[in-house]
Amino acid sequence: MPDRARSLASTFAGYFVLVFFALVFLYPFVIQIAISFKTEPDAAANPLSPIPDPPSLGGYERVFSTDLPLWLGNSLLVTVALTTGRVLLDSMAGYALARLRFRGRRALFATIVATIAVPGVVLFIPKFLVLNQLGIYDSYTALILPVIVDATGVFIMKQFFESVPVTVEEAARIDGAGVFRTFWSVVLPMARPALLTLTIISVQGTWNEFAHTLVAVRDPALFTLPRGLADLVSGSLGKGTQYPLKLGAAVLATVPVAIVFVVFQRYFVRGANEGADKG
């Protein structure tokens, strides 16, 4: 009985700690949502209160008087294009590094992995110079092309493809399939967990991408959602804090990617674990 009581106490303490830190983590999001439903005076007087008094939709009404619909459209376009490109190109690169034998393969993979550790800020000036030299600065092409291949995605796909039994590919080649046909029709359908993981990472990363847009575009008509929200926060709206408007826009920006993660999180965890186990 003492052992059982000790076990229950330990379990209770563990859950208590988890719930406590979960609440600490979620509280800023609760405040964000609460302020978006407050009036301007209430938001200024009681910024940390989770209860709007009185509730108001004024912030959301004013959000749609800004360029938010344009930013949403740009973010959707860039996210779809980049996610599609990354899933295809990262998969092809990962398969080539996992299965094709060529001189310098290990060095190439080591270089790709090493780029993950490079801080993005050190690439700002080189990116700008390259985009300007190619004549694609301040365009949708500049938002998409330089980041259409992702080192993390290549790493994930390579690790997964190395876990696929070679005998599956050998059987396909005996039946007359070439390298690309084997990859596209045999191996790629088996990589669904890794593809879903890569898709979720790409959607979240692209939707929230801000740093790249700073050096890729300056035309407000090309701003994505993070760049547009930064413009709002920096004071383009004029006088006043306007917290309900700003946090209402932030809520609208957070909801789509949060839904994607909640719906597909089990695939994300499964794919990540499988890559770790097999790597």
C-alpha atoms as a printed R data frame, in Angstrom:
    type eleno elety resid chain resno       x      y       z
1   ATOM     1    CA   MET     A     1   0.000  0.000   0.000
2   ATOM     2    CA   PRO     A     2   2.761  2.512   0.789
3   ATOM     3    CA   ASP     A     3   4.356  1.725  -2.579
4   ATOM     4    CA   ARG     A     4   1.019  2.277  -4.318
5   ATOM     5    CA   ALA     A     5   0.481  5.570  -2.470
6   ATOM     6    CA   ARG     A     6   4.007  6.664  -3.342
7   ATOM     7    CA   SER     A     7   3.392  5.809  -7.008
8   ATOM     8    CA   LEU     A     8   0.120  7.769  -7.061
9   ATOM     9    CA   ALA     A     9   1.797 10.748  -5.400
10  ATOM    10    CA   SER     A    10   4.621 10.660  -7.916
11  ATOM    11    CA   THR     A    11   2.155 10.474 -10.808
12  ATOM    12    CA   PHE     A    12   0.105 13.343  -9.392
13  ATOM    13    CA   ALA     A    13   3.206 15.473  -8.907
14  ATOM    14    CA   GLY     A    14   4.322 14.762 -12.466
15  ATOM    15    CA   TYR     A    15   0.953 15.761 -13.921
16  ATOM    16    CA   PHE     A    16   0.852 18.854 -11.711
17  ATOM    17    CA   VAL     A    17   4.221 20.017 -13.049
18  ATOM    18    CA   LEU     A    18   3.159 19.337 -16.647
19  ATOM    19    CA   VAL     A    19  -0.146 21.203 -16.239
20  ATOM    20    CA   PHE     A    20   1.590 24.114 -14.524
21  ATOM    21    CA   PHE     A    21   4.120 24.618 -17.311
22  ATOM    22    CA   ALA     A    22   1.428 24.074 -19.952
23  ATOM    23    CA   LEU     A    23  -0.587 26.921 -18.416
24  ATOM    24    CA   VAL     A    24   2.518 29.120 -18.240
25  ATOM    25    CA   PHE     A    25   3.178 28.399 -21.913
26  ATOM    26    CA   LEU     A    26  -0.446 28.982 -23.002
27  ATOM    27    CA   TYR     A    27  -1.112 32.110 -20.945
28  ATOM    28    CA   PRO     A    28   0.461 34.554 -23.466
29  ATOM    29    CA   PHE     A    29  -1.769 33.100 -26.205
30  ATOM    30    CA   VAL     A    30  -4.812 33.485 -23.966
31  ATOM    31    CA   ILE     A    31  -3.884 37.136 -23.367
32  ATOM    32    CA   GLN     A    32  -3.362 37.642 -27.099
33  ATOM    33    CA   ILE     A    33  -6.851 36.353 -27.870
34  ATOM    34    CA   ALA     A    34  -8.406 38.263 -24.973
35  ATOM    35    CA   ILE     A    35  -6.885 41.601 -25.999
36  ATOM    36    CA   SER     A    36  -8.061 41.118 -29.577
37  ATOM    37    CA   PHE     A    37 -11.642 41.173 -28.218
38  ATOM    38    CA   LYS     A    38 -11.122 44.204 -25.977
39  ATOM    39    CA   THR     A    39 -11.806 47.868 -26.549
40  ATOM    40    CA   GLU     A    40  -8.827 50.207 -26.854
41  ATOM    41    CA   PRO     A    41  -9.234 51.733 -23.350
42  ATOM    42    CA   ASP     A    42  -9.716 48.311 -21.705
43  ATOM    43    CA   ALA     A    43  -6.629 46.914 -23.488
44  ATOM    44    CA   ALA     A    44  -4.525 49.857 -22.293
45  ATOM    45    CA   ALA     A    45  -5.855 49.779 -18.711
46  ATOM    46    CA   ASN     A    46  -5.915 45.985 -18.188
47  ATOM    47    CA   PRO     A    47  -3.434 44.419 -20.634
48  ATOM    48    CA   LEU     A    48  -2.945 41.211 -18.609
49  ATOM    49    CA   SER     A    49  -6.584 40.502 -17.847
50  ATOM    50    CA   PRO     A    50  -7.871 37.418 -19.697
51  ATOM    51    CA   ILE     A    51 -11.473 38.697 -19.640
52  ATOM    52    CA   PRO     A    52 -12.536 41.484 -22.033
53  ATOM    53    CA   ASP     A    53 -14.685 44.112 -20.316
54  ATOM    54    CA   PRO     A    54 -16.692 44.803 -22.383
55  ATOM    55    CA   PRO     A    55 -16.147 42.329 -25.263
56  ATOM    56    CA   SER     A    56 -15.731 44.006 -28.636
57  ATOM    57    CA   LEU     A    57 -15.178 42.974 -32.255
58  ATOM    58    CA   GLY     A    58 -13.862 46.419 -33.136
59  ATOM    59    CA   GLY     A    59 -10.296 45.191 -33.433
60  ATOM    60    CA   TYR     A    60 -11.220 42.553 -36.007
61  ATOM    61    CA   GLU     A    61 -13.387 44.981 -37.951
62  ATOM    62    CA   ARG     A    62 -10.446 47.357 -38.228
63  ATOM    63    CA   VAL     A    63  -8.066 44.531 -39.153
64  ATOM    64    CA   PHE     A    64  -9.882 43.996 -42.426
65  ATOM    65    CA   SER     A    65  -9.666 47.694 -43.230
66  ATOM    66    CA   THR     A    66  -5.886 47.238 -43.516
67  ATOM    67    CA   ASP     A    67  -4.040 45.275 -46.213
68  ATOM    68    CA   LEU     A    68  -4.421 42.033 -44.247
69  ATOM    69    CA   PRO     A    69  -6.380 40.227 -47.033
70  ATOM    70    CA   LEU     A    70  -3.537 41.057 -49.463
71  ATOM    71    CA   TRP     A    71  -0.915 39.793 -47.014
72  ATOM    72    CA   LEU     A    72  -2.916 36.619 -46.430
73  ATOM    73    CA   GLY     A    73  -3.101 36.005 -50.175
74  ATOM    74    CA   ASN     A    74   0.632 36.540 -50.617
75  ATOM    75    CA   SER     A    75   1.422 34.239 -47.694
76  ATOM    76    CA   LEU     A    76  -0.872 31.548 -49.084
77  ATOM    77    CA   LEU     A    77   0.714 31.769 -52.543
78  ATOM    78    CA   VAL     A    78   4.278 31.647 -51.220
79  ATOM    79    CA   THR     A    79   3.482 28.868 -48.729
80  ATOM    80    CA   VAL     A    80   1.872 26.620 -51.352
81  ATOM    81    CA   ALA     A    81   4.659 27.212 -53.877
82  ATOM    82    CA   LEU     A    82   7.484 26.691 -51.389
83  ATOM    83    CA   THR     A    83   5.919 23.643 -49.738
84  ATOM    84    CA   THR     A    84   5.321 21.974 -53.099
85  ATOM    85    CA   GLY     A    85   8.839 22.762 -54.277
86  ATOM    86    CA   ARG     A    86  10.498 21.647 -51.067
87  ATOM    87    CA   VAL     A    87   8.629 18.360 -50.865
88  ATOM    88    CA   LEU     A    88   9.599 17.519 -54.444
89  ATOM    89    CA   LEU     A    89  13.174 18.819 -54.546
90  ATOM    90    CA   ASP     A    90  14.147 17.815 -50.999
91  ATOM    91    CA   SER     A    91  12.856 14.302 -51.683
92  ATOM    92    CA   MET     A    92  14.847 14.025 -54.903
93  ATOM    93    CA   ALA     A    93  18.003 15.352 -53.256
94  ATOM    94    CA   GLY     A    94  17.545 13.086 -50.236
95  ATOM    95    CA   TYR     A    95  17.093 10.021 -52.435
96  ATOM    96    CA   ALA     A    96  20.158 10.880 -54.518
97  ATOM    97    CA   LEU     A    97  22.298 11.267 -51.396
98  ATOM    98    CA   ALA     A    98  20.932  8.076 -49.862
99  ATOM    99    CA   ARG     A    99  21.117  5.749 -52.856
100 ATOM   100    CA   LEU     A   100  23.220  7.095 -55.713
101 ATOM   101    CA   ARG     A   101  26.950  6.512 -55.437
102 ATOM   102    CA   PHE     A   102  29.107  9.331 -56.790
103 ATOM   103    CA   ARG     A   103  32.384 10.976 -55.879
104 ATOM   104    CA   GLY     A   104  32.056 13.622 -53.171
105 ATOM   105    CA   ARG     A   105  28.672 12.392 -51.933
106 ATOM   106    CA   ARG     A   106  29.669 12.378 -48.273
107 ATOM   107    CA   ALA     A   107  31.332 15.776 -48.519
108 ATOM   108    CA   LEU     A   108  28.268 17.201 -50.241
109 ATOM   109    CA   PHE     A   109  25.950 15.876 -47.552
110 ATOM   110    CA   ALA     A   110  28.238 17.201 -44.808
111 ATOM   111    CA   THR     A   111  28.172 20.620 -46.466
112 ATOM   112    CA   ILE     A   112  24.369 20.576 -46.661
113 ATOM   113    CA   VAL     A   113  24.070 19.639 -42.995
114 ATOM   114    CA   ALA     A   114  26.621 22.312 -42.054
115 ATOM   115    CA   THR     A   115  24.440 25.022 -43.625
116 ATOM   116    CA   ILE     A   116  21.803 24.310 -40.966
117 ATOM   117    CA   ALA     A   117  24.176 25.755 -38.360
118 ATOM   118    CA   VAL     A   118  24.779 28.988 -40.305
119 ATOM   119    CA   PRO     A   119  22.834 31.903 -38.754
120 ATOM   120    CA   GLY     A   120  20.419 33.346 -41.288
121 ATOM   121    CA   VAL     A   121  21.447 36.909 -40.480
122 ATOM   122    CA   VAL     A   122  24.916 36.438 -41.990
123 ATOM   123    CA   LEU     A   123  23.289 35.681 -45.365
124 ATOM   124    CA   PHE     A   124  21.270 38.900 -45.567
125 ATOM   125    CA   ILE     A   125  23.764 40.895 -47.625
126 ATOM   126    CA   PRO     A   126  24.806 37.996 -49.927
127 ATOM   127    CA   LYS     A   127  21.123 37.212 -50.584
128 ATOM   128    CA   PHE     A   128  20.360 40.812 -51.457
129 ATOM   129    CA   LEU     A   129  23.360 41.072 -53.780
130 ATOM   130    CA   VAL     A   130  22.479 37.835 -55.577
131 ATOM   131    CA   LEU     A   131  18.809 38.766 -55.982
132 ATOM   132    CA   ASN     A   132  19.729 42.215 -57.252
133 ATOM   133    CA   GLN     A   133  22.337 40.846 -59.646
134 ATOM   134    CA   LEU     A   134  19.876 38.318 -61.092
135 ATOM   135    CA   GLY     A   135  17.259 41.030 -61.564
136 ATOM   136    CA   ILE     A   136  14.589 39.300 -59.513
137 ATOM   137    CA   TYR     A   137  14.690 41.539 -56.435
138 ATOM   138    CA   ASP     A   138  11.292 42.793 -55.243
139 ATOM   139    CA   SER     A   139   9.239 40.047 -56.920
140 ATOM   140    CA   TYR     A   140   7.415 36.837 -56.090
141 ATOM   141    CA   THR     A   141  10.355 34.981 -57.603
142 ATOM   142    CA   ALA     A   142  12.647 36.534 -54.986
143 ATOM   143    CA   LEU     A   143  10.310 35.326 -52.228
144 ATOM   144    CA   ILE     A   144  10.250 31.753 -53.526
145 ATOM   145    CA   LEU     A   145  13.322 30.749 -55.542
146 ATOM   146    CA   PRO     A   146  16.182 31.327 -53.037
147 ATOM   147    CA   VAL     A   147  14.546 29.191 -50.319
148 ATOM   148    CA   ILE     A   148  12.797 26.535 -52.398
149 ATOM   149    CA   VAL     A   149  15.273 23.875 -51.225
150 ATOM   150    CA   ASP     A   150  15.747 23.338 -47.506
151 ATOM   151    CA   ALA     A   151  18.751 21.635 -45.886
152 ATOM   152    CA   THR     A   152  16.639 20.293 -43.021
153 ATOM   153    CA   GLY     A   153  14.234 18.712 -45.492
154 ATOM   154    CA   VAL     A   154  17.059 17.079 -47.427
155 ATOM   155    CA   PHE     A   155  18.433 15.643 -44.181
156 ATOM   156    CA   ILE     A   156  15.024 14.257 -43.120
157 ATOM   157    CA   MET     A   157  14.377 12.623 -46.488
158 ATOM   158    CA   LYS     A   158  17.881 11.137 -46.758
159 ATOM   159    CA   GLN     A   159  17.570  9.573 -43.323
160 ATOM   160    CA   PHE     A   160  14.217  8.050 -44.225
161 ATOM   161    CA   PHE     A   161  15.294  6.708 -47.623
162 ATOM   162    CA   GLU     A   162  18.263  4.980 -46.022
163 ATOM   163    CA   SER     A   163  15.776  3.019 -43.888
164 ATOM   164    CA   VAL     A   164  14.012  1.615 -46.963
165 ATOM   165    CA   PRO     A   165  15.218 -1.941 -47.752
166 ATOM   166    CA   VAL     A   166  17.433 -2.014 -50.833
167 ATOM   167    CA   THR     A   167  15.701 -5.226 -51.945
168 ATOM   168    CA   VAL     A   168  12.559 -3.229 -52.768
169 ATOM   169    CA   GLU     A   169  14.478 -1.130 -55.279
170 ATOM   170    CA   GLU     A   170  16.344 -4.121 -56.659
171 ATOM   171    CA   ALA     A   171  13.036 -5.838 -57.394
172 ATOM   172    CA   ALA     A   172  11.841 -2.726 -59.237
173 ATOM   173    CA   ARG     A   173  15.005 -2.598 -61.336
174 ATOM   174    CA   ILE     A   174  14.645 -6.283 -62.235
175 ATOM   175    CA   ASP     A   175  11.200 -5.392 -63.578
176 ATOM   176    CA   GLY     A   176  12.820 -2.759 -65.808
177 ATOM   177    CA   ALA     A   177  12.292  0.411 -63.780
178 ATOM   178    CA   GLY     A   178  14.929  3.109 -64.048
179 ATOM   179    CA   VAL     A   179  16.278  5.232 -61.193
180 ATOM   180    CA   PHE     A   180  13.617  7.932 -61.444
181 ATOM   181    CA   ARG     A   181  10.770  5.444 -61.934
182 ATOM   182    CA   THR     A   182  11.965  3.485 -58.900
183 ATOM   183    CA   PHE     A   183  12.092  6.667 -56.849
184 ATOM   184    CA   TRP     A   184   8.732  8.049 -58.006
185 ATOM   185    CA   SER     A   185   6.602  4.901 -58.142
186 ATOM   186    CA   VAL     A   186   8.157  2.611 -55.539
187 ATOM   187    CA   VAL     A   187  10.153  4.454 -52.879
188 ATOM   188    CA   LEU     A   188   8.360  7.802 -52.645
189 ATOM   189    CA   PRO     A   189   4.935  6.291 -51.777
190 ATOM   190    CA   MET     A   190   6.642  4.486 -48.882
191 ATOM   191    CA   ALA     A   191   7.933  7.805 -47.526
192 ATOM   192    CA   ARG     A   192   4.545  9.161 -46.486
193 ATOM   193    CA   PRO     A   193   5.481  9.761 -42.804
194 ATOM   194    CA   ALA     A   194   8.618 11.696 -43.791
195 ATOM   195    CA   LEU     A   195   6.742 13.616 -46.495
196 ATOM   196    CA   LEU     A   196   4.062 14.662 -44.012
197 ATOM   197    CA   THR     A   197   6.734 15.748 -41.533
198 ATOM   198    CA   LEU     A   198   8.457 17.782 -44.224
199 ATOM   199    CA   THR     A   199   5.144 19.308 -45.323
200 ATOM   200    CA   ILE     A   200   4.249 20.431 -41.802
201 ATOM   201    CA   ILE     A   201   7.715 21.895 -41.190
202 ATOM   202    CA   SER     A   202   7.612 23.701 -44.525
203 ATOM   203    CA   VAL     A   203   4.122 25.112 -44.016
204 ATOM   204    CA   GLN     A   204   4.944 26.397 -40.538
205 ATOM   205    CA   GLY     A   205   8.329 27.776 -41.488
206 ATOM   206    CA   THR     A   206   7.134 29.470 -44.668
207 ATOM   207    CA   TRP     A   207   3.992 30.929 -43.132
208 ATOM   208    CA   ASN     A   208   6.034 32.475 -40.301
209 ATOM   209    CA   GLU     A   209   9.046 33.474 -42.421
210 ATOM   210    CA   PHE     A   210  10.050 37.074 -41.825
211 ATOM   211    CA   ALA     A   211  13.806 37.463 -42.217
212 ATOM   212    CA   HIS     A   212  13.931 36.430 -45.883
213 ATOM   213    CA   THR     A   213  11.176 38.892 -46.841
214 ATOM   214    CA   LEU     A   214  13.272 41.744 -45.444
215 ATOM   215    CA   VAL     A   215  15.919 41.271 -48.135
216 ATOM   216    CA   ALA     A   216  13.679 39.920 -50.906
217 ATOM   217    CA   VAL     A   217  10.997 42.610 -51.297
218 ATOM   218    CA   ARG     A   218  10.224 46.219 -50.400
219 ATOM   219    CA   ASP     A   219   6.977 46.752 -52.316
220 ATOM   220    CA   PRO     A   220   4.039 46.693 -49.818
221 ATOM   221    CA   ALA     A   221   1.979 44.844 -52.439
222 ATOM   222    CA   LEU     A   222   4.376 41.892 -52.072
223 ATOM   223    CA   PHE     A   223   4.397 41.766 -48.271
224 ATOM   224    CA   THR     A   224   3.560 38.435 -46.685
225 ATOM   225    CA   LEU     A   225   1.678 38.234 -43.394
226 ATOM   226    CA   PRO     A   226   4.696 38.422 -41.012
227 ATOM   227    CA   ARG     A   227   6.154 41.359 -42.945
228 ATOM   228    CA   GLY     A   228   2.806 43.150 -42.971
229 ATOM   229    CA   LEU     A   229   2.278 42.598 -39.252
230 ATOM   230    CA   ALA     A   230   5.764 43.929 -38.567
231 ATOM   231    CA   ASP     A   231   4.802 47.011 -40.532
232 ATOM   232    CA   LEU     A   232   1.721 47.441 -38.352
233 ATOM   233    CA   VAL     A   233   3.665 47.022 -35.122
234 ATOM   234    CA   SER     A   234   6.327 49.477 -36.262
235 ATOM   235    CA   GLY     A   235   3.736 52.257 -36.279
236 ATOM   236    CA   SER     A   236   2.408 52.526 -39.812
237 ATOM   237    CA   LEU     A   237  -1.104 52.893 -38.379
238 ATOM   238    CA   GLY     A   238  -0.322 56.229 -36.789
239 ATOM   239    CA   LYS     A   239  -0.899 57.286 -33.189
240 ATOM   240    CA   GLY     A   240  -1.915 55.067 -30.297
241 ATOM   241    CA   THR     A   241  -1.036 51.542 -29.279
242 ATOM   242    CA   GLN     A   242  -4.027 49.969 -31.074
243 ATOM   243    CA   TYR     A   243  -3.445 46.658 -29.289
244 ATOM   244    CA   PRO     A   244  -6.810 45.072 -30.244
245 ATOM   245    CA   LEU     A   245  -6.117 45.641 -33.944
246 ATOM   246    CA   LYS     A   246  -2.524 44.384 -33.813
247 ATOM   247    CA   LEU     A   247  -3.267 41.301 -31.720
248 ATOM   248    CA   GLY     A   248  -6.405 40.558 -33.725
249 ATOM   249    CA   ALA     A   249  -4.214 40.439 -36.828
250 ATOM   250    CA   ALA     A   250  -1.734 38.222 -34.952
251 ATOM   251    CA   VAL     A   251  -4.534 35.821 -33.994
252 ATOM   252    CA   LEU     A   252  -5.677 35.564 -37.615
253 ATOM   253    CA   ALA     A   253  -2.085 34.878 -38.623
254 ATOM   254    CA   THR     A   254  -1.665 32.166 -35.980
255 ATOM   255    CA   VAL     A   255  -4.896 30.236 -36.537
256 ATOM   256    CA   PRO     A   256  -4.143 28.627 -39.969
257 ATOM   257    CA   VAL     A   257  -0.749 27.199 -39.043
258 ATOM   258    CA   ALA     A   258  -2.026 26.116 -35.607
259 ATOM   259    CA   ILE     A   259  -4.842 24.170 -37.271
260 ATOM   260    CA   VAL     A   260  -2.374 22.475 -39.630
261 ATOM   261    CA   PHE     A   261  -0.167 21.419 -36.719
262 ATOM   262    CA   VAL     A   262  -3.026 20.180 -34.513
263 ATOM   263    CA   VAL     A   263  -4.562 18.132 -37.335
264 ATOM   264    CA   PHE     A   264  -1.305 16.551 -38.485
265 ATOM   265    CA   GLN     A   265   0.751 16.471 -35.277
266 ATOM   266    CA   ARG     A   266   0.527 12.689 -34.891
267 ATOM   267    CA   TYR     A   267   2.058 12.263 -38.362
268 ATOM   268    CA   PHE     A   268   4.742 14.806 -37.483
269 ATOM   269    CA   VAL     A   269   5.724 12.939 -34.302
270 ATOM   270    CA   ARG     A   270   5.623  9.570 -36.076
271 ATOM   271    CA   GLY     A   271   7.765 10.784 -38.967
272 ATOM   272    CA   ALA     A   272  10.284 12.516 -36.722
273 ATOM   273    CA   ASN     A   273  10.635  9.467 -34.481
274 ATOM   274    CA   GLU     A   274  11.002  7.146 -37.441
275 ATOM   275    CA   GLY     A   275  13.737  9.311 -38.930
276 ATOM   276    CA   ALA     A   276  15.556  9.367 -35.598
277 ATOM   277    CA   ASP     A   277  15.257  5.619 -35.070
278 ATOM   278    CA   LYS     A   278  16.394  4.729 -38.572
279 ATOM   279    CA   GLY     A   279  19.100  7.403 -38.776
